Amino acid sequence: MNLFDVYPLYPVEPVRGCGSYVYDVEGQEYLDLYGGHAVISIGHAHPHYVEAISKQVAALGFYSNSVENSLQREFAERLGKACGYEDYRLFLCNSGAEANENAIKLASFQSGKEKVLAFSRAFHGRTSGAVAATDNPKIVSPFNRTKNVEFVALNDLEAVEAKLAEGGFCAVLIEGIQGVAGIQCPTDEFLRGLREVTTRYGVTLILDEIQSGYGRTGKFFAHQWAGIRPDMITVAKGIANGFPMGGVLIGPQFEAWYGMLGTTFGGNHLACAAGLAVLDVIENEKLIENANEVGEYLLAELRKMPRLKEVRGRGLMIGIEIEGSAAELRRRLLFEKHIFTGGAGATTVRLLPALGVGRKEADRFLAAFAELINE
Ligand SMILES: Cc1ncc(COP(=O)(O)O)c(C=O)c1O
């Protein structure tokens, strides 16, 4: 059987990783500033993580959500403390799309309304509701197309208010920082306005922190820079450093009833062990502080480079808008300089490294990048 051919691949295969580096079969080292698409939060093959998962799988890898699993309670308690949402409740699932799907469903159940307001160029995943709220018609099948989702421009509060005034909306869904769109930041002022207007209209505010959360921007969640508290927050990617895991943080105003949401794999023993190990390392190694410090350094140094069109982002979520083809530059960074980066659109290079990436790695990237850009 062949693979269903939906991914354009680089001819390179990492087979081993350590911290911010990966290695191919020949032992060639690559600096990883892509983090497997913002997933590698604590670094590749962190010994504490490896030990925690190994011990758990040897004891019990999986049971089901019909019996007690104290690891889930421990994880929820630890996550609540780490991010400052101790009064929220956690629903665990397996991916980012699923987290958004469940958040939308919950907002709709609670309000009895069916419409979602999302933003131009948003990406929220590929399952039914999540892809409908994704502003990319190419990946929305006729089955997923719906009049229940509308889009307005990012940072346009008047447009949001005009839509909410029409009625019928259960939720506004917004990324902490738009990732797939090429690192587009909602302003702090816009997020505060969004909080005010959604509260006034009784509409649930859902912050998709799947890419921007878990310490990446130098705070646990990107929206915390604006000092707001959304009604729900969705997480995935960095939550378990590569073990598939997602979650919805749910405000105290939402009522749960048996059978309302559910999943076979969500919150399984192995995922919780991985998630707990990630929280240990984030705390013990002060990775959020590091993301802030190294991120600010990278942003400042990149902004000094004369030939770039724009440098956007916060912490270790960085979009570099270049003059020429981002795909070509990324290919050269990978094969000539052995550095993995991410892309977004035709002209943006995206940096999403592990949160423990150091100044040494930042300097190596800056030198390589400057050399290729200035050729
Ligand atoms: C902001 C955002 N939301 C949702 C998703 C979907 O996550 P997953 O691929 O785990 O379903 C992504 C993935 O890139 C994302 O960046």
The ligand as an ORCA input file, in Angstrom:
! r2SCAN-3c Opt
* xyz 0 1
  C      -3.854     27.896     15.732
  C      -4.096     26.457     15.394
  N      -5.273     25.901     15.702
  C      -5.523     24.608     15.415
  C      -4.598     23.809     14.794
  C      -4.931     22.374     14.493
  O      -4.214     21.512     15.307
  P      -4.104     19.950     14.927
  O      -3.286     19.867     13.687
  O      -3.451     19.340     16.138
  O      -5.482     19.463     14.727
  C      -3.352     24.345     14.450
  C      -2.345     23.522     13.753
  O      -1.449     24.003     13.099
  C      -3.097     25.711     14.738
  O      -1.938     26.282     14.411
*
